[in-house]
Amino acid sequence: MFAKRSAQNTCWCLFGCALGDLGTIFGFQLYYSPHPIPQDWWMMVWVLAMVAGICTSVILETLILWRQLGPLEAFKTAVGMSMVSMVLMEAAMNLADYGMMGAPAITLSILPFTLGAGFLAAWPYNYWRLKKHGHCCHG
């Protein structure tokens, strides 16, 4: 029971984080195309991608919980219960991106590995949190 539910919650977190994170990197890629993103911008791109990923995940989770908890409580829950999960996920996704591409770049061939790394980094924490507290990313 805990494994399935924590995996589902982790997938929702991954969806929200991936929207912002990968969208930011892809946006920079398109802006600089056909040339790669300048090397002195790499760290800034990854930091912006992580911030965007966390923001989109919080927004998505707030929307998911809105009817159940109301807007303020949904926002507090989204921020409070999933921040560790989102930071783990974002860091793993960007490390996988760096490890495979050597730069902030997204291609379809690395997408499964990037998303897989994010999922696997956050799932154990979400499982533990669900088992201990009865909730992880969202209710």
C-alpha positions as a Markdown table, in Angstrom:
| # | Residue | x | y | z |
|---|---|---|---|---|
| 1 | Met | 0.0 | 0.0 | 0.0 |
| 2 | Phe | 2.7 | 2.5 | 1.0 |
| 3 | Ala | 4.9 | 1.7 | -2.0 |
| 4 | Lys | 2.1 | 2.2 | -4.6 |
| 5 | Arg | 0.8 | 5.4 | -3.0 |
| 6 | Ser | 4.2 | 6.9 | -2.4 |
| 7 | Ala | 5.1 | 6.1 | -6.1 |
| 8 | Gln | 1.9 | 7.9 | -7.3 |
| 9 | Asn | 2.6 | 10.9 | -5.1 |
| 10 | Thr | 6.2 | 11.0 | -6.4 |
| 11 | Cys | 4.9 | 10.9 | -10.0 |
| 12 | Trp | 2.8 | 14.0 | -9.3 |
| 13 | Cys | 5.8 | 15.7 | -7.7 |
| 14 | Leu | 8.0 | 14.7 | -10.7 |
| 15 | Phe | 5.4 | 16.0 | -13.2 |
| 16 | Gly | 5.4 | 19.4 | -11.5 |
| 17 | Cys | 9.1 | 19.6 | -11.1 |
| 18 | Ala | 9.8 | 18.5 | -14.6 |
| 19 | Leu | 7.5 | 21.1 | -16.1 |
| 20 | Gly | 9.5 | 24.0 | -14.6 |
| 21 | Asp | 13.0 | 22.4 | -14.6 |
| 22 | Leu | 13.0 | 21.0 | -18.1 |
| 23 | Gly | 11.0 | 23.9 | -19.5 |
| 24 | Thr | 13.6 | 26.4 | -18.2 |
| 25 | Ile | 16.6 | 24.4 | -19.6 |
| 26 | Phe | 14.7 | 23.9 | -22.9 |
| 27 | Gly | 13.9 | 27.6 | -23.1 |
| 28 | Phe | 17.6 | 28.6 | -22.7 |
| 29 | Gln | 18.5 | 25.9 | -25.3 |
| 30 | Leu | 16.0 | 27.4 | -27.8 |
| 31 | Tyr | 17.2 | 31.0 | -27.1 |
| 32 | Tyr | 20.9 | 30.1 | -27.8 |
| 33 | Ser | 20.2 | 27.7 | -30.6 |
| 34 | Pro | 22.0 | 26.6 | -32.8 |
| 35 | His | 24.9 | 27.3 | -30.4 |
| 36 | Pro | 25.1 | 25.7 | -26.9 |
| 37 | Ile | 24.4 | 27.7 | -23.7 |
| 38 | Pro | 27.6 | 29.6 | -22.8 |
| 39 | Gln | 29.6 | 27.8 | -20.2 |
| 40 | Asp | 29.7 | 30.7 | -17.8 |
| 41 | Trp | 25.8 | 30.6 | -17.7 |
| 42 | Trp | 25.5 | 26.9 | -16.8 |
| 43 | Met | 25.3 | 27.2 | -13.0 |
| 44 | Met | 22.7 | 30.0 | -13.3 |
| 45 | Val | 20.6 | 28.0 | -15.8 |
| 46 | Trp | 20.6 | 25.0 | -13.4 |
| 47 | Val | 19.7 | 27.1 | -10.4 |
| 48 | Leu | 16.9 | 28.8 | -12.3 |
| 49 | Ala | 15.7 | 25.4 | -13.5 |
| 50 | Met | 15.6 | 24.1 | -9.9 |
| 51 | Val | 13.7 | 27.2 | -8.7 |
| 52 | Ala | 11.2 | 26.9 | -11.6 |
| 53 | Gly | 10.7 | 23.2 | -11.0 |
| 54 | Ile | 10.0 | 23.7 | -7.3 |
| 55 | Cys | 7.6 | 26.6 | -8.1 |
| 56 | Thr | 5.7 | 24.6 | -10.7 |
| 57 | Ser | 5.5 | 21.6 | -8.4 |
| 58 | Val | 4.1 | 23.8 | -5.5 |
| 59 | Ile | 1.6 | 25.3 | -7.9 |
| 60 | Leu | 0.4 | 21.9 | -9.2 |
| 61 | Glu | 0.1 | 20.4 | -5.7 |
| 62 | Thr | -1.7 | 23.5 | -4.5 |
| 63 | Leu | -4.2 | 23.1 | -7.3 |
| 64 | Ile | -4.6 | 19.4 | -6.6 |
| 65 | Leu | -5.4 | 20.1 | -2.9 |
| 66 | Trp | -7.4 | 23.3 | -3.4 |
| 67 | Arg | -10.9 | 21.8 | -3.2 |
| 68 | Gln | -10.0 | 19.5 | -0.3 |
| 69 | Leu | -8.2 | 22.0 | 1.9 |
| 70 | Gly | -8.9 | 25.5 | 0.6 |
| 71 | Pro | -6.4 | 27.8 | -1.1 |
| 72 | Leu | -4.2 | 28.8 | 1.9 |
| 73 | Glu | -4.0 | 25.4 | 3.6 |
| 74 | Ala | -3.4 | 23.8 | 0.2 |
| 75 | Phe | -0.5 | 26.1 | -0.4 |
| 76 | Lys | 1.0 | 25.5 | 3.0 |
| 77 | Thr | 0.6 | 21.8 | 2.6 |
| 78 | Ala | 2.3 | 21.8 | -0.8 |
| 79 | Val | 5.2 | 23.8 | 0.4 |
| 80 | Gly | 5.6 | 22.1 | 3.8 |
| 81 | Met | 5.2 | 18.5 | 2.9 |
| 82 | Ser | 7.1 | 18.2 | -0.3 |
| 83 | Met | 10.0 | 20.6 | -0.2 |
| 84 | Val | 12.6 | 17.9 | 0.7 |
| 85 | Ser | 11.2 | 15.7 | -2.0 |
| 86 | Met | 11.3 | 18.4 | -4.6 |
| 87 | Val | 14.9 | 19.5 | -3.7 |
| 88 | Leu | 16.1 | 15.9 | -3.9 |
| 89 | Met | 14.3 | 15.4 | -7.2 |
| 90 | Glu | 15.6 | 18.7 | -8.7 |
| 91 | Ala | 19.2 | 18.0 | -7.7 |
| 92 | Ala | 19.1 | 14.4 | -9.1 |
| 93 | Met | 17.5 | 15.6 | -12.4 |
| 94 | Asn | 20.1 | 18.3 | -12.9 |
| 95 | Leu | 23.0 | 16.0 | -11.9 |
| 96 | Ala | 21.8 | 13.4 | -14.4 |
| 97 | Asp | 21.5 | 16.1 | -17.0 |
| 98 | Tyr | 25.1 | 17.2 | -16.3 |
| 99 | Gly | 26.4 | 13.6 | -16.1 |
| 100 | Met | 24.9 | 12.7 | -19.5 |
| 101 | Met | 25.2 | 16.0 | -21.4 |
| 102 | Gly | 28.0 | 17.8 | -19.6 |
| 103 | Ala | 25.9 | 21.0 | -19.9 |
| 104 | Pro | 22.4 | 22.2 | -19.3 |
| 105 | Ala | 20.7 | 20.5 | -22.3 |
| 106 | Ile | 17.6 | 18.4 | -22.8 |
| 107 | Thr | 17.2 | 15.8 | -25.5 |
| 108 | Leu | 14.6 | 13.1 | -25.9 |
| 109 | Ser | 17.3 | 10.4 | -25.5 |
| 110 | Ile | 18.3 | 11.5 | -22.0 |
| 111 | Leu | 14.8 | 12.5 | -20.8 |
| 112 | Pro | 14.0 | 9.0 | -19.4 |
| 113 | Phe | 17.2 | 9.0 | -17.4 |
| 114 | Thr | 16.7 | 12.5 | -16.1 |
| 115 | Leu | 13.2 | 11.8 | -15.0 |
| 116 | Gly | 14.1 | 8.4 | -13.7 |
| 117 | Ala | 16.9 | 9.9 | -11.5 |
| 118 | Gly | 14.4 | 12.5 | -10.1 |
| 119 | Phe | 11.9 | 9.8 | -9.3 |
| 120 | Leu | 14.4 | 7.5 | -7.7 |
| 121 | Ala | 15.9 | 10.3 | -5.6 |
| 122 | Ala | 12.6 | 11.3 | -4.1 |
| 123 | Trp | 10.7 | 8.1 | -3.9 |
| 124 | Pro | 12.4 | 6.6 | -0.8 |
| 125 | Tyr | 11.9 | 9.9 | 1.2 |
| 126 | Asn | 8.2 | 10.0 | 0.1 |
| 127 | Tyr | 7.8 | 6.3 | 1.1 |
| 128 | Trp | 9.3 | 6.9 | 4.5 |
| 129 | Arg | 7.2 | 10.0 | 5.1 |
| 130 | Leu | 4.0 | 8.3 | 4.1 |
| 131 | Lys | 4.8 | 5.3 | 6.3 |
| 132 | Lys | 5.7 | 7.5 | 9.3 |
| 133 | His | 3.2 | 10.3 | 9.0 |
| 134 | Gly | 0.5 | 9.1 | 6.7 |
| 135 | His | 1.2 | 11.6 | 4.0 |
| 136 | Cys | 4.1 | 12.7 | 1.7 |
| 137 | Cys | 3.8 | 15.0 | -1.3 |
| 138 | His | 0.0 | 15.4 | -1.1 |
| 139 | Gly | -3.0 | 13.7 | 0.5 |
